[in-house]
Amino acid sequence: MAVYTQIGSEDVASLLSLYDVGELVALKGIAEGVENSNYFIETTGGRYFLTIYESRVNPDDLPFYHSLLDHLYKAGCKVPRFINDRQGQWLQTLSGKPACLIEFLSGVSATVPTPQQAHACGGELAKLHLAVRDFGLERHNDFGVLHWRTLIAQCTEKGLDSIQTGLAKRVTDESIYLVEHWPRHLPTSIIHADLFPDNVLLLGEEVSGLIDFYFACSDVTSYDLAISHAAWSFSADGTNYMPQIGTAFIAGYKQISTLNHVGNIDFQTLARGACLRFLLTRCFDWINTPPDALVVRKDPLAYLRRLDFYCSNPDILGG
Amino acid sequence: MAVYTQIGSEDVASLLSLYDVGELVALKGIAEGVENSNYFIETTGGRYFLTIYESRVNPDDLPFYHSLLDHLYKAGCKVPRFINDRQGQWLQTLSGKPACLIEFLSGVSATVPTPQQAHACGGELAKLHLAVRDFGLERHNDFGVLHWRTLIAQCTEKGLDSIQTGLAKRVTDESIYLVEHWPRHLPTSIIHADLFPDNVLLLGEEVSGLIDFYFACSDVTSYDLAISHAAWSFSADGTNYMPQIGTAFIAGYKQISTLNHVGNIDFQTLARGACLRFLLTRCFDWINTPPDALVVRKDPLAYLRRLDFYCSNPDILGG
């Protein structure tokens, strides 16, 4: 939630002069995205986002994101496109940082999704998985199952148990279990890996856009469904499972794709993995963010509660 | 630069259902304004800002701001209007805070204004001053000449000289001079009191909007021109006076209004006052903002340098 790089309208107007997008008529810094600086831009020709990539995004990964969104768009997925300038360039430099002009998509994110919205989003995730079958590129998952022990060590030395007594042992035991039981036999592909409700744009009950692909990477395809299931199907604090949302999300997915034949046991493992991944990164951010910083620190324990739920419920997918 | 109050799209959609503005299609938190939370809203009918008033704005002042913008709009000034709901209400409550739907104006702020832009803005400020002649309401200037000693005391006890050695004595001496020489004989009116370049929207060389009236108050009318002169006519760090900008701003003003017959000596005093006011509030914010907060701390000394300039240049207005 921040604009880290301040840019002037003159610099933006100068950048836009490289494109066939008309003249600048509005420029507003957007208070979302913790990885990048984002500006809403209106021109005489349309509306766009200008994203300036900050240090948390590896510039070497940008061609991957560009190719992925280009591939998904051409396959009919509802994703924003990178805009090319007159020379066919999509990557620019602004204030010494990589910057891209990106399509603006209408739609708003649901804070409390309806079952219809969850069903629609499950379907769009399945379409994404079908679309990437002939996408040739790979990207390592820096937050994947083999990285959790390192993350736990980094958190533990800074006081993981200060968040909750016994947390260090709990996540260590869980990570050992998951490394052992991770369903490596299941099909892998590029996954979104962060399809929370705030990364889905909706117009009513319909999906108008899937956004924020900066965690997209190669992993077990069904892990993506497990991540979304954990993100969508609970009250924000993780205390209440909302079966009608989870069921609708999976039904929406199944209606489009065969779900890669994942069974209950593997899905439980993947969902436990999803919970541990977000529990750990939230713990890391919690420990490393000053309490008075103007950034909302997301409660890590909301994902410990989800983990508890999946540990006690091995049959989420149903028969 | 922040969105302090997080709201969900469902709450915004529910609020918009009170208005004849169509359905919500986009909602983005805007990273500007330190007083309020601002959201950009697009509906099927148009574009708007949703402003949620945080603790720094006194809710009792909101009817004043509403009346002022209504008055200015009807007088032909380029200001955003508060939007009424179907019951004729412009003031709502969201997350327990006052909130208003406000017209979205096109235009971008200049970081490095041109003389033509300064001329156009001077003219719009003069139109504003002509328009408020028959505006009946008053609002005390909480940052006016009689408040500077208090502000100095608050800053001094927290270490004003830590910003620059001798600063406490310098601002104390200056405030004594200004209280003594303040041109109380000049006409007073409602003034904008914060018409910096970032509060002026431009389309090319034309002004499309004057915004952010939350410091508007009753004071010497020409003080408003002095504030803008100090804000527009220098490099950001205050080291370079740009006479072509200052001259153009004043010429633009004079073309519309008689400048309230302010002379060189009084204008110098008013400009010194403008510099002291922003020097002091920036010192206050500097001292009270942690260096690692995600808020840009504005350099107070940029206004000490402007103060030095006006002290040595008593004939800014020219013959």
HADDOCK unambig.tbl for C-alpha pairs under 7 A between the chains (distance, minus, plus):
assign (segid A and resid 2 and name CA) (segid B and resid 31 and name CA) 6.72 0.50 0.50
assign (segid A and resid 3 and name CA) (segid B and resid 31 and name CA) 6.62 0.50 0.50
assign (segid A and resid 8 and name CA) (segid B and resid 111 and name CA) 5.49 0.50 0.50
assign (segid A and resid 9 and name CA) (segid B and resid 108 and name CA) 6.36 0.50 0.50
assign (segid A and resid 9 and name CA) (segid B and resid 109 and name CA) 6.50 0.50 0.50
assign (segid A and resid 9 and name CA) (segid B and resid 110 and name CA) 6.16 0.50 0.50
assign (segid A and resid 9 and name CA) (segid B and resid 111 and name CA) 6.72 0.50 0.50
assign (segid A and resid 10 and name CA) (segid B and resid 110 and name CA) 6.91 0.50 0.50
assign (segid A and resid 25 and name CA) (segid B and resid 106 and name CA) 5.71 0.50 0.50
assign (segid A and resid 25 and name CA) (segid B and resid 107 and name CA) 4.91 0.50 0.50
assign (segid A and resid 25 and name CA) (segid B and resid 108 and name CA) 6.25 0.50 0.50
assign (segid A and resid 25 and name CA) (segid B and resid 203 and name CA) 6.42 0.50 0.50
assign (segid A and resid 26 and name CA) (segid B and resid 106 and name CA) 5.52 0.50 0.50
assign (segid A and resid 26 and name CA) (segid B and resid 107 and name CA) 5.08 0.50 0.50
assign (segid A and resid 26 and name CA) (segid B and resid 108 and name CA) 5.29 0.50 0.50
assign (segid A and resid 27 and name CA) (segid B and resid 108 and name CA) 6.04 0.50 0.50
assign (segid A and resid 28 and name CA) (segid B and resid 30 and name CA) 6.51 0.50 0.50
assign (segid A and resid 29 and name CA) (segid B and resid 30 and name CA) 5.76 0.50 0.50
assign (segid A and resid 29 and name CA) (segid B and resid 31 and name CA) 5.09 0.50 0.50
assign (segid A and resid 29 and name CA) (segid B and resid 32 and name CA) 6.99 0.50 0.50
assign (segid A and resid 30 and name CA) (segid B and resid 28 and name CA) 6.52 0.50 0.50
assign (segid A and resid 30 and name CA) (segid B and resid 29 and name CA) 5.76 0.50 0.50
assign (segid A and resid 30 and name CA) (segid B and resid 30 and name CA) 4.67 0.50 0.50
assign (segid A and resid 30 and name CA) (segid B and resid 31 and name CA) 5.25 0.50 0.50
assign (segid A and resid 31 and name CA) (segid B and resid 2 and name CA) 6.76 0.50 0.50
assign (segid A and resid 31 and name CA) (segid B and resid 3 and name CA) 6.62 0.50 0.50
assign (segid A and resid 31 and name CA) (segid B and resid 29 and name CA) 5.09 0.50 0.50
assign (segid A and resid 31 and name CA) (segid B and resid 30 and name CA) 5.26 0.50 0.50
assign (segid A and resid 31 and name CA) (segid B and resid 31 and name CA) 4.77 0.50 0.50
assign (segid A and resid 32 and name CA) (segid B and resid 29 and name CA) 7.00 0.50 0.50
assign (segid A and resid 106 and name CA) (segid B and resid 25 and name CA) 5.72 0.50 0.50
assign (segid A and resid 106 and name CA) (segid B and resid 26 and name CA) 5.52 0.50 0.50
assign (segid A and resid 107 and name CA) (segid B and resid 25 and name CA) 4.90 0.50 0.50
assign (segid A and resid 107 and name CA) (segid B and resid 26 and name CA) 5.07 0.50 0.50
assign (segid A and resid 108 and name CA) (segid B and resid 9 and name CA) 6.37 0.50 0.50
assign (segid A and resid 108 and name CA) (segid B and resid 25 and name CA) 6.26 0.50 0.50
assign (segid A and resid 108 and name CA) (segid B and resid 26 and name CA) 5.30 0.50 0.50
assign (segid A and resid 108 and name CA) (segid B and resid 27 and name CA) 6.03 0.50 0.50
assign (segid A and resid 109 and name CA) (segid B and resid 9 and name CA) 6.51 0.50 0.50
assign (segid A and resid 110 and name CA) (segid B and resid 9 and name CA) 6.18 0.50 0.50
assign (segid A and resid 110 and name CA) (segid B and resid 10 and name CA) 6.91 0.50 0.50
assign (segid A and resid 111 and name CA) (segid B and resid 8 and name CA) 5.50 0.50 0.50
assign (segid A and resid 111 and name CA) (segid B and resid 9 and name CA) 6.74 0.50 0.50
assign (segid A and resid 203 and name CA) (segid B and resid 25 and name CA) 6.41 0.50 0.50
assign (segid A and resid 293 and name CA) (segid B and resid 293 and name CA) 5.45 0.50 0.50
assign (segid A and resid 293 and name CA) (segid B and resid 294 and name CA) 6.59 0.50 0.50
assign (segid A and resid 294 and name CA) (segid B and resid 293 and name CA) 6.54 0.50 0.50
assign (segid A and resid 294 and name CA) (segid B and resid 294 and name CA) 5.87 0.50 0.50
